[in-house]
Amino acid sequence: GIEDYHISVPIRKIFQRDNDCTLAWMMNGEPLPRDHGYPLRVIIPGFVGARSVKWIDRIVVTKEETEGTHQRGIAYKQLGPNKKSLGSVTKEYIESLPPIDHVPITSAITMPEPGTSVTPGQTLELAGYAYAGAGLAVIRVDVSVDGGATWDQADIQRADASQGPRSLRAWAWVQWRYTAKVPDNAPDNFKVFAKAVDDQYNQQPHDPAPIWNLRGILNTAWGQVQLKVAKDGLEITDEAKSGDGT
């Protein structure tokens, strides 16, 4: 890119027809907007967004991947959870690691917003998105309103019918919706969880602790949102409580 941003993509990814890699200079019939990469950008479906470079300056075919922090450096590499500082690993070790190409299966809850006040027995409309890299299709989103003790499946809406299971071309995220009931015994701080499954049955990890890493990348643990339960239609804020929490 013209901002001295340079990365590499395997040539087999570029030239396989079904991979849908594209050089784009127009968007919706109009010249590509500047924020989207005018005058020219590359789109690499199924790869992390860092590979879809904007403001293309030149494309070079090389035998080895390019130098630089975004390709061989630490920018898109994940260290083990025991590595607490960059000083604990060598430059040679970092460069020996492959950069991230595909995002593991992930999901998020986008509605309701964190901290929303609800009441026991209330109907709760939930919504969110899910995504898997490498063209894998999301086949299921599981939702729990009781701390993960029981689960049910959300309704999924795909961007296009062609992006179904085992198509290997499911490039877009899916949106999901689910209608639940706030449990009568819901605690004051009530959590809702969501987890997605792709067409190879990869699933999100429960706890982020084992996948913690210094860079904070690829945190694909269960999506969650914490809500406030107002008992008898009355919500007592933290500010209104006395010193003993009553």
C-alpha positions as CSV (number, residue, x, y, z in Angstrom):
1,G,0.0,0.0,0.0
2,I,1.0,3.6,-0.5
3,E,1.3,4.1,3.3
4,D,4.3,1.7,3.4
5,Y,2.1,-1.2,4.4
6,H,3.2,-4.4,2.8
7,I,2.1,-8.0,3.4
8,S,2.1,-11.3,1.5
9,V,-0.6,-13.7,0.4
10,P,0.2,-17.2,-0.9
11,I,0.0,-17.3,-4.7
12,R,-2.2,-20.4,-4.7
13,K,-4.8,-18.4,-2.8
14,I,-4.7,-15.7,-5.4
15,F,-5.0,-17.8,-8.6
16,Q,-7.6,-20.4,-7.5
17,R,-10.8,-19.3,-9.2
18,D,-13.1,-20.3,-6.4
19,N,-11.2,-18.1,-3.9
20,D,-12.8,-15.0,-5.4
21,C,-9.7,-12.7,-4.9
22,T,-10.4,-9.4,-6.4
23,L,-8.7,-6.1,-7.4
24,A,-11.4,-3.4,-6.8
25,W,-11.6,0.1,-8.2
26,M,-15.4,0.6,-8.0
27,M,-18.0,0.1,-5.4
28,N,-21.7,0.0,-6.0
29,G,-21.2,1.3,-9.6
30,E,-19.1,4.3,-8.3
31,P,-15.4,4.9,-8.0
32,L,-14.0,3.3,-4.9
33,P,-14.4,5.8,-1.9
34,R,-11.1,7.0,-0.4
35,D,-11.8,5.3,3.0
36,H,-12.3,2.0,1.2
37,G,-9.0,2.2,-0.7
38,Y,-9.2,4.5,-3.7
39,P,-7.9,4.2,-6.3
40,L,-7.3,0.5,-6.0
41,R,-7.5,-2.2,-3.3
42,V,-7.3,-5.9,-3.1
43,I,-10.0,-8.1,-1.5
44,I,-8.8,-11.5,-0.2
45,P,-12.0,-13.3,1.0
46,G,-11.7,-15.7,4.0
47,F,-8.4,-14.1,5.2
48,V,-8.1,-11.6,8.0
49,G,-8.8,-8.0,6.9
50,A,-5.1,-7.1,7.1
51,R,-4.5,-9.0,3.9
52,S,-7.1,-7.0,1.9
53,V,-4.7,-4.0,1.4
54,K,-6.1,-0.6,0.5
55,W,-4.5,2.1,-1.6
56,I,-2.4,-0.3,-3.7
57,D,0.9,1.0,-4.9
58,R,2.4,-2.1,-6.4
59,I,2.0,-5.9,-6.4
60,V,5.2,-8.0,-6.5
61,V,5.6,-11.7,-7.1
62,T,8.3,-13.1,-4.8
63,K,9.6,-16.6,-3.8
64,E,9.5,-15.7,-0.1
65,E,7.1,-13.6,2.0
66,T,7.9,-9.9,2.4
67,E,9.9,-8.4,5.3
68,G,8.2,-6.2,7.8
69,T,6.4,-6.2,11.1
70,H,3.0,-6.9,9.5
71,Q,4.2,-10.1,7.9
72,R,7.2,-11.5,9.6
73,G,7.1,-9.4,12.8
74,I,4.8,-9.7,15.8
75,A,1.8,-7.7,14.5
76,Y,-0.3,-10.7,13.4
77,K,1.2,-13.6,15.4
78,Q,0.0,-15.2,18.6
79,L,2.3,-16.1,21.4
80,G,1.5,-18.7,24.1
81,P,-0.3,-17.6,27.3
82,N,2.9,-18.1,29.3
83,K,4.7,-15.3,27.4
84,K,4.1,-12.2,29.4
85,S,6.5,-9.8,27.6
86,L,8.2,-9.6,24.1
87,G,11.5,-9.7,25.9
88,S,10.8,-13.4,26.7
89,V,11.0,-14.4,23.0
90,T,13.6,-13.8,20.3
91,K,13.2,-12.1,17.0
92,E,14.1,-15.4,15.3
93,Y,11.4,-17.2,17.1
94,I,8.8,-14.6,16.2
95,E,9.8,-14.7,12.5
96,S,9.6,-18.5,12.5
97,L,5.9,-18.3,13.4
98,P,3.3,-18.1,10.6
99,P,1.2,-15.0,10.4
100,I,-2.6,-15.2,11.0
101,D,-4.5,-15.9,7.8
102,H,-7.9,-17.2,8.9
103,V,-10.0,-16.1,11.9
104,P,-11.2,-19.0,14.0
105,I,-15.0,-19.4,14.5
106,T,-16.3,-16.5,16.6
107,S,-19.5,-14.7,17.5
108,A,-20.8,-11.7,19.5
109,I,-24.0,-10.4,21.0
110,T,-24.9,-7.0,19.8
111,M,-28.4,-6.6,21.3
112,P,-29.3,-5.8,24.0
113,E,-26.5,-3.5,25.1
114,P,-24.4,-4.3,28.2
115,G,-26.1,-3.0,31.4
116,T,-29.6,-3.0,29.9
117,S,-32.2,-3.3,32.7
118,V,-34.6,-6.3,32.5
119,T,-37.2,-7.9,34.8
120,P,-37.8,-11.6,35.6
121,G,-40.2,-13.1,33.1
122,Q,-39.6,-10.4,30.5
123,T,-39.3,-11.4,26.8
124,L,-35.8,-10.7,25.7
125,E,-34.9,-10.1,22.0
126,L,-31.3,-11.1,21.4
127,A,-29.2,-10.5,18.2
128,G,-25.7,-10.7,17.0
129,Y,-23.3,-12.0,14.4
130,A,-21.0,-15.0,13.8
131,Y,-18.1,-15.6,11.5
132,A,-15.6,-18.3,10.5
133,G,-12.5,-17.7,8.3
134,A,-11.3,-19.8,5.4
135,G,-14.7,-19.8,3.7
136,L,-16.2,-22.1,6.4
137,A,-19.9,-21.6,7.0
138,V,-21.5,-21.0,10.4
139,I,-24.0,-23.7,10.8
140,R,-25.2,-23.0,14.3
141,V,-25.3,-20.4,17.0
142,D,-26.1,-21.7,20.5
143,V,-27.6,-19.3,23.1
144,S,-27.8,-19.7,26.9
145,V,-29.7,-17.5,29.4
146,D,-28.9,-19.6,32.4
147,G,-25.1,-19.3,32.6
148,G,-24.4,-22.1,30.1
149,A,-26.4,-24.8,31.9
150,T,-28.8,-25.2,29.0
151,W,-28.7,-24.1,25.4
152,D,-31.0,-23.4,22.4
153,Q,-30.4,-22.5,18.8
154,A,-30.8,-19.0,17.3
155,D,-32.2,-18.3,13.8
156,I,-29.4,-17.6,11.3
157,Q,-29.6,-15.2,8.3
158,R,-26.9,-15.6,5.6
159,A,-25.7,-12.9,3.3
160,D,-26.4,-15.2,0.3
161,A,-27.8,-18.7,-0.4
162,S,-24.5,-19.7,-2.1
163,Q,-22.6,-19.2,1.2
164,G,-23.9,-22.4,2.8
165,P,-22.3,-25.4,4.5
166,R,-19.3,-27.0,2.7
167,S,-19.4,-24.4,0.0
168,L,-15.9,-23.2,1.1
169,R,-17.0,-19.8,-0.1
170,A,-18.9,-18.5,3.0
171,W,-17.0,-15.3,3.0
172,A,-19.5,-13.1,4.9
173,W,-20.6,-13.2,8.5
174,V,-24.1,-14.3,9.4
175,Q,-26.6,-12.4,11.6
176,W,-28.5,-14.3,14.2
177,R,-31.6,-13.6,16.3
178,Y,-33.2,-15.3,19.3
179,T,-36.2,-14.7,21.6
180,A,-35.7,-15.7,25.2
181,K,-37.4,-15.2,28.6
182,V,-35.5,-13.7,31.5
183,P,-35.5,-16.5,34.2
184,D,-37.7,-15.9,37.2
185,N,-34.6,-16.6,39.4
186,A,-32.2,-14.5,37.4
187,P,-29.4,-13.0,39.5
188,D,-29.0,-9.2,39.8
189,N,-26.1,-9.3,37.3
190,F,-27.5,-11.6,34.6
191,K,-25.3,-13.0,31.8
192,V,-26.4,-14.2,28.4
193,F,-24.0,-16.4,26.4
194,A,-23.7,-17.2,22.7
195,K,-21.3,-19.6,20.9
196,A,-21.0,-20.5,17.2
197,V,-20.2,-23.7,15.3
198,D,-18.8,-23.9,11.7
199,D,-19.3,-26.6,9.1
200,Q,-16.2,-28.5,10.4
201,Y,-17.7,-28.4,13.9
202,N,-15.1,-26.1,15.3
203,Q,-16.5,-24.3,18.3
204,Q,-15.6,-21.3,20.4
205,P,-13.7,-21.9,23.6
206,H,-15.6,-21.3,26.9
207,D,-12.9,-19.5,28.8
208,P,-10.6,-16.8,27.4
209,A,-7.8,-17.6,30.0
210,P,-6.2,-20.5,28.0
211,I,-6.1,-18.4,24.8
212,W,-4.9,-15.2,26.4
213,N,-1.9,-13.8,24.6
214,L,0.3,-10.7,24.9
215,R,-1.1,-9.2,21.6
216,G,-4.7,-9.7,22.7
217,I,-5.6,-11.2,19.3
218,L,-7.9,-14.1,18.4
219,N,-9.9,-13.9,21.6
220,T,-12.7,-16.1,20.3
221,A,-14.2,-17.2,23.6
222,W,-18.0,-17.3,24.0
223,G,-19.8,-14.0,23.2
224,Q,-21.6,-12.6,26.3
225,V,-23.5,-9.7,27.6
226,Q,-24.2,-8.8,31.2
227,L,-27.6,-7.3,32.0
228,K,-29.1,-5.8,35.2
229,V,-32.2,-7.5,36.7
230,A,-34.7,-5.1,38.4
231,K,-36.8,-6.9,41.0
232,D,-40.4,-6.0,41.2
233,G,-39.9,-3.4,38.5
234,L,-37.5,-1.5,40.8
235,E,-33.8,-1.1,40.0
236,I,-31.4,-0.1,42.8
237,T,-28.3,1.4,41.4
238,D,-24.9,1.0,43.0
239,E,-24.8,4.7,43.9
240,A,-28.1,4.3,45.9
241,K,-26.9,1.4,48.0
242,S,-25.6,1.8,51.6
243,G,-22.1,0.9,52.6
244,D,-23.1,-2.7,53.5
245,G,-24.5,-3.2,50.0
246,T,-28.2,-3.1,51.0
